[in-house]
């Protein structure tokens, strides 16, 4: 999980959201409205909107035009396996994690892959057979 993630206001422009993603090297941003958590936007959402044939060049797009309407929200105490299975079953790329009603972090596919890679590296350590 990435704790205390950067976030963007729902009325920001898509360009502002993309700049924030690039500046902090992230692919997902929680979206707030008047300081309250609303949803999430991803780099993929922005790339799809900018694909040829999907937007008018002279049209200004805002975060609220592109972001997911129903983000997956988990509690900080939810078991990790439940969160990972929900991500796999629904095909979502991020889960917003709450602690006592406040945004505590975000779990993304990148976080999951990093965790799994480290876990597998640990369990795959060669056994020293010479100590017997």
N, C-alpha and C positions, 0 to 999 in steps of 0.2 A: 504494500500500500504506500502511496505517496501521501505523507501527512500534510495537512494544511495547504492544499493545492491553490495555485493561482486561479482566479476566477474572472469572469467578464460579465458586464451588465447586459441584460436582455435587449436593451435598446442601443447597444454599441453597433458599429458597422461591422460587417464581416471582415473588412480589411483590418480593423483594430483587433479583432479576435485572432486573425492569422498572424499579425505582428507579435502579439503576446505569446502565441504558441511558438513562433520561431525564436523569439528572444529567450524563452525559458526552455526550449527544446522539449516541448510536450506535444502530444497528439490529441488530448482531450482537455476541455475546460468546463468546470462547473459554471452554470449560468445563474446569476442572481437577478432579482427584481426588488428594488428598494432595500437591498441588503439581505433579503431572504432567498434561500436556495429555491430555484425554480426547476432547472433541468440541466442538460449537458449538451455541448456541441463538440464535434470532432473535426479533425482535419479532413477526414473522408467526407463529411457533410459538405464542407466548403469546396473540396475538389469536385464533387458531383455537381454542385451548383455552378461551378465555373467551366464544366465540360462543354464542348461545342454543342449547340442546340438546346441547352438547358437554361439559358438566361439571356436576357437582352443586355447588350453591352452598356447601354446608357442607364440601366436600372440600378439604383443603389440598393444593395441588400443589407439587411440587418440580421443580427443574431437570431431574433425572434422569428425570422422568415425560414430559418434552416434547422434550428435545434429540435432534438427529439422532444416529443410532447410528454412522454411518460418514462422518465428514467428509472432504472432499477436502483432502489435505495435499500441499503442494508444497515443494520445496527452494528456498532463496533464489537459487540459480543456474539454476533452470528458466527456459527462455525464456518471456517474457510471452505470446507468441502461443499457446503450448501451454496455458497457464493459462486464457487468455480463451476459447479454443476448448472446453476442458473445461467451463468454466462454461456456455457456450452450449449445448453438446451434452447436458449433463445437467440443465440448468435450475437449477443451484445458485446461491445468492446470495452465497456467500462461500467463500474458500479460505484455509486456515491455512498460513502460510509459516514454515518451519523453517530454522534455521541451526545446523548441528552438533548436532542433537538438541534444540535449545531453540526455543521459540516466538519468532520474530523479528517477526512482524506478521500482518496479515490483509488480504486483498484482497476488497473487496465490490463489488457492482454499482455502488454510488455512486462508489467509487474509479475504476472502469472508465469510467463515464460522464463523470466529471470529466476524466480523462486524455484521452478521445476528444474532448471538447468543446474542451479547450485545444489539442490537436493540430490539429483542424480549423480553429480560429481562426488558428493560425500559418500553415497552408498556404493559407488563404483571404485572406491579406493582399493588398490591391490592389497591383498592380505600377505603379510610377511610370514611365509611358511617356515623360515629358518629358526623361528623361536618356538620350538616344540619340545 
